[in-house]
């Protein structure tokens, strides 16, 4: 049976035969090629219009990209210049030396309460903390004692209606409060409310701020009111120890607690306190976590020595009385 024939596209010696396009339809210029010398005037005009019509948003994007690349090049040059000034490689970076030479304000320096708590003329700056009496935040009680050494504090303890009963020692956790001065003569108010909450909550501006939740976060804030200043490396190590004490030492498994105690023992073998040679919020939170979990008796030698050093400080004595 005969089949249809297809015209060959290759001629003799591999030459490509010219393809005859149908003439029944109109032709359009090829917009993907630049205008050749043999192009007609109509084709040249059409191509020039396409090249001239550029989207303004595309031009703006190109300009922005060029500006970003220029700034990145300048930043790279600056970083290269700084890297040449540092002779110690990152692998030899000794954090201990930085901690020991950390220059911070003395413990007797008070923080600017107006700057940290906001300036409110004629009103006492009042910190309000909600906490569950079934798991009292011991670190906040230690910090309250430290703050009382720096400021004139009006302390108060209340019980919320969500709690049926509170032990007598928790109602008197701030000691016997005798109000001998007018409210406006105090620098700071510290109100503790025993309430049925999952985590401790703190506010110091009832109308405008969301509560700060978590014992570790509140402890960081209260300790900052003492006026301590640290460099970035020291601050990071302190935050790390606070999180470790809360999430692993206090709330973790027995295996996690054992690992934390070993890490603490190694750190305390080099320095008197967890971070550097002075008491920080990391020591307060970690000591309180050990007391609440009952891990103090099984602590290694360096940790036992550190715990006794904490207990020799006056702010810890009020918590020790609560634990008895």
KERO-735409 format. One record per residue: x, y, z of N, C-alpha, C, CB in turn. Coordinates in steps of 0.2 Angstrom, whole numbers, plus 2048, in hexadecimal, padded with zeros to 3 digits. Glycine has a CB too. Example, Ala and Ser with C-alpha at 12.3 -4.5 7.8 and 13.67 -1.06 7.14 Angstrom:
BEGIN
8427E482783E7EA8278427F08278397EA82D/8407F58238447FB8248408008278467FD81D/
% end
This chain:
BEGIN
8047FA8008008008008048068007FB800806/80380B7FB8088117FB8078158018078147F4/80C81880380C81D80980D82480681181B80E/80B82980A80C83080881483180880883580C/81683680481D83780381E83E80781F8387FC/82483F80A82684580D82C84880A828844815/82C84E80883185180483785180882F858802/83D84F80684384F80984685680B84984C805/84885781184B85D81485285E81384985E81B/85685881185D85981085E857808861854814/86285B80686485A7FF86B8567FE8648607FB/86E8577F88748547F787A8567FC8778557F0/87E8527FE8838538038818578098888587FF/87B85580B87985781287685E81287E857817/87686280C87386980C86C86980E87486C805/86A86E81286386E81585F87280F86387281C/85A86F80D85587280885187880C85186D805/85087D80884C88380B84588180C84D889806/84288281183C88181383788681083B88081A/83288480C82D88980982788980E82B887802/82788F81282189081681B89181282389581B/81589081580F89181180E89981180988E815/80B89B80C80A8A280A8028A480C80C8A4803/7FE8A080E7F78A180F7F68A58167F389B810/7FC8A681A7FB8AA8208008B08217FC8A5827/7FF8B58258038BA8258098B88298008C0828/80F8BC8288158BB82C8168BF83281B8BB827/8198BD83781B8C183D8238C183D8188BF843/8268C783F82D8C784082F8C384682F8CE841/8358C08468388BC84B83A8C185183E8B8848/8378C18568398C585C83F8C38608338C7860/8418BD85F8468BA86384D8BB8608458B2863/84D8BE85A8548C08578548C78568548BC850/85A8C985685C8D185585A8D284D8638D3857/8598D884C8578DA84585D8D98418548E1845/85D8D583B8628D48378628DA8328628CD833/8688DB82E8688E08298638DF82486F8E0826/8618D982385C8D881D8558D882085D8D181A/8548DA82684D8DB8298498E182684D8DB830/8438E082583F8E582283E8EB8278388E3820/83C8F182583B8F78298368F582E8398FD825/8318F182C82B8F083182E8EB8378258EC82D/8328E68358358E283A8398E683F8398DC837/83D8EA83C8428EE84083E8F38458478F383C/8398F68438348FA8478318F684D82F8FE843/82F8F084B82C8EC8508308E98558298E684C/8368E885383B8E585883E8EB85D8418E3855/83E8F185A8408F785E83B8F98638428FD85A/8358F886282F8F986682F8F486C8288F9863/8318EE86A8318E98708378EA8748328E286D/83D8EC8728438EE8768428F487A8498EE872/83E8F987883D8FF87C8378FE88183B904877/8338F988082D8F98858308F488B8278F6882/8338F78908358F38968318F589C83D8F5897/82F8F089F82B8F18A582E8F58AA8288EA8A8/82B8FA8AD82F8FE8B28308FB8B882A9058B4/82C8F68BA82D8F28C08338EE8BF8278EE8C2/8348EB8B983A8E78B88418EB8B983A8E48B1/8408F28B68468F68B78478F88BE8458FD8B3/8428F98C28438FA8C98468F48CD83C8FC8CD/8448EE8CB8478E88CE84E8E78CC8438E28CB/8508E98C68578E88C485B8ED8C88588E98BD/8588F38C985C8F88CD85D8F68D48588FF8CC/8588F38D78588F18DE85D8EB8DF8518EF8E0/85D8E78DA8628E18DA8698E48DA8618DD8D4/86A8E98D58718EC8D58738EF8DB8718F18CF/86E8F38DF8708F68E58718F18EA86A8FA8E7/86D8EB8EB86F8E68F08758E38EF8698E18EF/8778E28E887E8DF8E78838E38E987E8DD8DF/8828EA8E88878EF8EA8888EF8F18858F68E7/8838EF8F58838EF8FC8868E88FF87C8EF8FF/8858E28FC8888DC8FE88F8DC8FC8858D68FA/8918DF8F78988E08F689C8E48FB89A8E38EF/8998EA8FD89C8EE90289C8EA9098978F4903/8978E690A8978E391189C8DD9118908DF912/89D8DA90B8A28D590A8A98D890B8A28D1903/8AA8DE9088B18E19098B28E39108B18E8905/8AD8E59148AD8E791B8AF8E191F8A78EA91D/8AC8DB91E8AD8D59218B48D39208A88D0920/8B68D391A8BD8D19188C28D591C8BE8D1910/8C18DC91C8C58E09208C68DE9278C38E791F/8C08DD92A8C08DB9318C38D49338B98DB934/8C28CF92E8C58C992F8CD8C992F8C38C4929/8D08CE92B8D78CF92B8DA8D19328D98D3926/8D58D59368D78D793C8D78D29428D38DD93E/8D48CD9418D38C79468D88C29448CC8C4946/8DD8C19498E28BC9488E18B594B8E98BF94B/8DC8B59508DA8AF9538D58AB94F8D88B095A/8D68A594C8D18A19498CB8A094D8D489B946/8C589E94A8BF89D94E8C08969528B989C94A/8C48929508C588B9538C988C95A8C988794F/8CD89295A8D18939608CD8999658D889695F/8C789A9638C389F9678C289D96E8BD8A1963/8C58A09738C489D97A8BF8A297D8CB89E97E/8B989F97F8B48A39828B58A59898AD89F982/8B98A098D8BB8A29948BE8A89958BF89C996/8C38AA9908C78B09918C28B69908CC8B098C/8BD8B698C8B98BB98B8B58BC9918B48BA985/8B28B79948AE8B799A8B28BA9A08AB8B099C/8B88B89A18BC8BA9A68BE8C29A68C38B69A7/8BF8C49A08C08CB99F8BA8CF99D8C58CC999/8B48CC99E8AE8D099D8AD8D69A28A88CB99E/8AC8DC99F8AC8E29A38A48E39A38B08E89A0/8A28E39A989B8E49AA89A8E99B08968DE9AB/8948EC9B18938F19B78938ED9BD88C8F49B6/8958F09C28958ED9C988E8EB9CB8998F19CE/88E8E69D08878E49D28838E99D68888DE9D6/8878EE9D88848F49DC8818F99D78898F79E1/8828F99D187F8FD9CC8788FC9CB8838FE9C6/8739009CB86C8FF9CA86B9019C38689049CE/8668FD9C08638FE9B985F9049B98608F89B7/85E9079B385A90C9B285390A9B185C9109AB/84F90A9B78489079B784390B9B28459089BE/8449129B18409159AC8419139A584291D9AD/8489119A484990F99D84690899C85190F99C/8479039A18458FC9A083D8FB9A18498F89A5/83A8FF9A68338FE9A782F9039A58328FD9AF/8329099A282D90E99F82D9149A582790C99D/82C91A9A282C91F9A78259219A88309259A5/8229219AE81B9239B081B9279B681791C9B1/81A92D9B581A9329BA8159319BF81A9399B7/8179319C58129319CB80F92A9CC80C9359C9/8129259C980F91E9CA8159199CB80C91B9C3/8149149D08199109D281A90A9CC81890C9D8/8209099CA8219039C58208FD9C98289049C2/81B8F99C78198F39CA81A8ED9C68128F49CD/81E8E89C881F8E29C581A8DD9C88268DF9C5/8168DA9C48108D59C68128CE9C38098D89C5/8138C99C88148C39C680F8BE9C881B8C09C8/80C8BA9C38088B49C580B8AE9C58028B49C0/80B8AA9CA80E8A49CB80A89E9CE8158A49CF/80B8989CD8078939CF80A8909D680788D9CA/8078909DC80A88E9E280C8879E280588F9E7/8098839DD80B87C9DD81287B9DB8078789D9/8158809D781C8809D581F8879D581C87D9CE/8208899DB8228909DC8298919D88238929E4/8298979D582F8999D283589C9D682E89E9CC/8398979D983E8999DE84389E9DC8418939E0/84489E9D68498A39D38478AA9D484B8A19CC/8408AB9D383E8B29D383E8B49DA8368B29D1/83D8B09DF83E8B29E68458B49E883C8AC9EB/84A8B19E58518B39E68528B99E38568AD9E3/8508BA9DD8518C19D984D8C69DD84E8C09D2/8478C59E08448CA9E48488CC9EA83D8C79E7/84C8C89ED8508CA9F28568CE9F08538C49F6/8598CC9EA85E8D09E785C8D79E58618CD9E1/8568D89E38538DE9E18528E29E784D8DD9DD/8508DF9EC84F8E39F38558E69F584C8DF9F8/85B8E39F38618E69F68638EC9F18678E19F5/8608ED9EC8628F39E785D8F89E78638F09E0/8568F79E88518FC9E784C8FB9EE84D8FA9E1/8489019EE8439019F383D8FE9F08419089F5/83B8F89F28368F49EF8308F39F38398ED9ED/82A8F49F18248F39F48228EC9F281F8F89F3/8228E79F78218E09F581A8DE9F88268DB9F8/8178DA9F48108D79F680F8D09F380A8DC9F4/80B8CC9F78098C59F58028C59F580D8C09F9/7FE8C29F07F78C29F07F58BB9ED7F48C79EB/7EF8B99EE7ED8B29EC7E78B39E77EB8AE9F2/7E78B09E27E28B19DD7DC8AC9DE7E48B09D6/7D68AE9DC7D08A99DE7D18A39DA7CA8AD9DB/7D58A29D57D689B9D27D98969D67D989C9CB/7DD8989DC7E08949E07DC8939E77E78979E2/7DB88D9E97D788C9EF7DB88E9F57D58859EF/7E188B9F67E588C9FC7ED88D9FA7E4887A01/7F08919FE7F78929FD7FB891A037F98999FA/80088DA0480488CA0A806893A0D80A888A09/806893A13808899A1780F89BA15807897A1F/814897A1481A899A1381B89DA0C81F894A13/81689BA0781689FA018138A5A0181389A9FC/80E8A6A0680B8ACA078108B1A0A8058ACA0B/8158AFA0E8198B3A118208B2A0E81A8B2A19/8218B1A078278AFA0482B8B6A048268AD9FD/8288BCA0482C8C2A0482D8C4A0B8288C7A00/82C8C0A1082D8C3A178278C7A198348C6A18/8288C9A1F8238CEA228248D5A1F8238CEA2A/81F8D7A1B81F8DDA1881B8E3A1C81C8DDA11/81F8E8A1E81D8EDA2281D8F4A1E8208EEA29/8178F6A1C8178FCA18818902A1C8108FCA14/81E905A1C81F90BA20820911A1C82690AA24/820911A16821917A1181B917A0D827916A0D/81A91DA0A81591EA0581791A9FE814925A03/8129189FB8139149F58179189F080C9139F1/81791E9EF81B9229EA8229229EC8189299E9/8249219F282B9219F482F91B9F382B9229FC/82B9169F082F9109EE8319109E782A9099EF/83690D9E583990D9DE8359089DA84090C9DE/8339029DD8318FC9D982C8F99DD8378F89D7/8268F69DA8228F29DD8238EB9DA81B8F49DC/8228E69DF8238DF9DD81D8DB9E082A8DC9E0/8188D99DC8128D69DE8128CF9DC80C8DA9DC/8128CA9E08118C39DE80A8C09E08178BF9E2/8078BE9DB8008BB9DB8008B39DA7FB8BF9D6/7FE8B09DF7FE8A89DE7F88A79DA7FE8A59E5/7F88A49D47F38A39D07F489C9CC7F28A99CB/7EE89A9CA7EE8939C67F08959BF7E78909C7/7F78959BE7FA8969B77FE8909B67FD89D9B7/7FF88F9AF80488A9AD80B88C9AE8038889A6/80D8929AC8138959AD81389B9B08178959A6/81889D9B48198A49B78188A99B181F8A59BB/8148AF9B38138B49AE8158BB9B280B8B49AC/8188BF9AE81A8C69B18178CB9AC8218C69B2/8158D19B08138D79AC8168DD9B080B8D89AB/8188E29AD81A8E89B08178EE9AE8228E99B0/8138ED9A880E8F29A68088EF9A48118F699F/8038EF9A87FD8EB9A87F98ED9A27F98EC9AE/7F98F39A07F58F599A7F88F49947F38FD99B/7FE8F49938018F498C8058EE98A8058FA98C/8078EA98F80B8E498D8088DD98E8128E4991/80A8D998A8098D298A80D8CF99080A8CE984/80A8CA99380E8C79998158C399680A8C299D/81A8C499A8208C099981F8B999D8268C499C/8208B499981E8AD99C8258A999D8198A9998/8258A59A282A8A09A382F8A39A982E89F99D/83189F9AD8358A19B383C8A39B083689B9B7/83F8A09AB8458A29A88458A99A584889D9A3/8408AB9A283F8B199E83E8B79A48398B1999/83A8B59A98398BA9AE83F8BB9B28338B89B3/8438B69B38498B69B784E8BB9B384C8AF9B9/84F8BA9AD8538BE9A98528C59AA8538BC9A1/84B8C79A98498CE9A984B8D19B08428CF9A8/8498CD9B684A8D09BC8518D19BE8478CB9C2/8558CC9BB85D8CD9BD8608D39B98608C69BB/85D8D59B385F8DA9AF85E8E19B385C8DB9A9/8598E19B88588E79BC85D8E89C18518E69BF/8628E49C28678E59C686D8E99C386A8DE9C9/86C8EA9BD8718EE9B98778EB9B68738F39BE/8778E49B687D8E09B387D8E19AC87D8D99B5/8838E29A98858E29A288A8DD9A08878EA9A0/8888D999B88C8D499888D8D599188A8CD99A/8938D298E8948D29878908CC98489B8D1985/8908CC97E88B8C797A88D8C097C88C8C8972/8938BE97C8958B797E8938B598589D8B697D/8948B998A8928B899088A8B79918948BD995/8878BC98E87F8BC98E87D8B698B87D8C298A/8808B398587D8AD98287E8A79878818AC97C/8848A798A8858A198F8808A199488D8A1991/87F8A799787A8A899D8738A599A87A8AF99F/8718A899586B8A699286A89E9918698A998B/87089B98E87089498D86F89099487789298A/87389299987288F99F86B8909A28778919A4/8688959A28618969A485C8919A185F89E9A3/85D89199A85988C99685A88599885988D98F/86088399986287D99B85F87B9A286A87C99B/85F8809A785D87E9AD85587D9AD85F8849B2/8528819A984A8819A984887B9A58488879A6/84B87A99F84887599B84B86E99C849877994/85186D99E85486799F8558659A685B86799C/8588699AA8598689B18528679B585D86D9B4/84E86C9B484786C9B78428689B48458739B8/8418689AE83C8659AA83E85F9A68388699A6/84485D9A68478589A28478519A584E8599A0/84984C9A18498459A484F8449A884984099E/85083E9AC85583D9B085C83D9AC8548369B4/85C83B9A686283A9A28648419A086083799C/85F84699F86184D99D8648509A485B85199B/86184F9A98638529AF86A8509B185E8509B5/86C84A9B08728479B187884B9AC8738409B0/87684C9A687A84F9A187B8569A387784F99A/8768599A68778609A887B8619AE8708649AA/87B85C9B387F85C9B988685B9B787D8579BE/8878579B288E8569B089185C9AD88F8509AB/88D8609A988F8669A589086B9AB88A8689A0/88C86C9AF88D8719B589386F9B98878719BA/8958699BA89B8679BE8A18699BA89B8609BF/8A18689B38A786A9AF8A88719AF8A68679A8/8A28759AE8A387C9AE8A587F9B589C8809AC/8A287D9BA8A487F9C18AB87D9C389F87D9C6/8AE8799BF8B58779C18BA87C9BE8B78709BE/8B88819BA8BC8869B78BA88D9BA8BB8869AF/8B488E9BC8B28949BF8AE8939C58AF8999BA/8AE8999C98AA8989CF8A38989CE8AC89E9D4/8A089B9C989989B9C78988989C08968A29C8/8928979BE8918949B88948989B28898939B7/89389E9B28968A39AD89A8A89B08908A69A9/8A18A79B08A58AC9B38A68AB9BA8A38B39B1/8A88B19BD8AA8B19C48A58B59C98B18B39C5/89F8B69C689A8BA9CA8948B69C989A8C19C8/88F8B79CE8898B49CE8858B79C88858B69D5/8818B39C487D8B59BF8768B29C08808B49B8/8718B49BC86B8B19BC86B8A99BA8668B59B7/8708A79B78718A09B587289C9BC87789F9B0/87689F9C087789B9C787089B9CB87C89F9CB/86D8A09CB8668A19CF86189C9CC8638A89CF/86089C9C685B8979C385D8909C385A8999BB/86488E9C28668889C38668859CA86E8879C0/8688899CF8678879D68608869D886A88D9DA/85C88A9D68558899D88528829D485088F9D6/8548819CE85287B9CB8548759CE85487B9C3/85A8759D185D86F9D485986E9DB8658709D6/8578739DE8538739E484D8709E385387A9E8/8498729DE8438709DC8428699DA83F8749D7/8478669D68478609D384A85B9D884B8609CD/84D85D9DE8508589E28568559E084B8539E4/85A8589DB8608559D98668589DC8618579D1/86585C9E186B85F9E586F85A9E88698649EA/86C8559EB8708509EF87484C9EB86B84C9F3/87284B9E48768469E087B84A9DB8728429DB/87C8519DD8808559D98888539DA87F85C9DA/88C8549D48938539D58968589DA8968539CE/89D8579DB8A085B9E08A08629DE8A88589E0/8A28649D88A286B9D789C86F9D78A586C9CF/89686B9D589086E9D688E86F9DD88B8699D2/89086A9E288E86A9E98928719EC8908649EC/8988729EA89C8779EC89887E9EA8A38779EA/89687E9E48938849E188C8859E58918839D9/8888809E68828819EA8838849F087E87A9EA/8888829F488A8859FB88B88C9FA88F8819FE/88F88E9F58918959F488A8999F28958969EE/8868969EF87F89A9EE87B89A9F487B8969E9/87B8959F88788959FF87B89AA0487788EA02/88189CA038848A0A078828A8A0688C8A0A07/87F8A9A0087C8B09FF8768B1A0287C8B19F7/8758B7A0486E8B8A088688B7A0486F8BFA0B/8688B99FD8618B89FA85F8B19F98628BB9F3/8638AC9FA8618A59F985E8A3A008678A19F7/8608A6A0685D8A3A0C8568A3A0D8608A8A12/8528A8A0A84B8A8A0A8488A2A068488AFA07/84B8A0A0184989A9FD84A894A0184C89A9F6/850894A0485288EA0884C88DA0E85988EA0B/84A892A11845892A1683E88FA13844899A19/83D891A0D83788EA0A837887A08835892A03/83D884A0783E87DA0583E879A0B84487CA02/83F87BA1183F877A17838876A1A84287BA1D/
% end
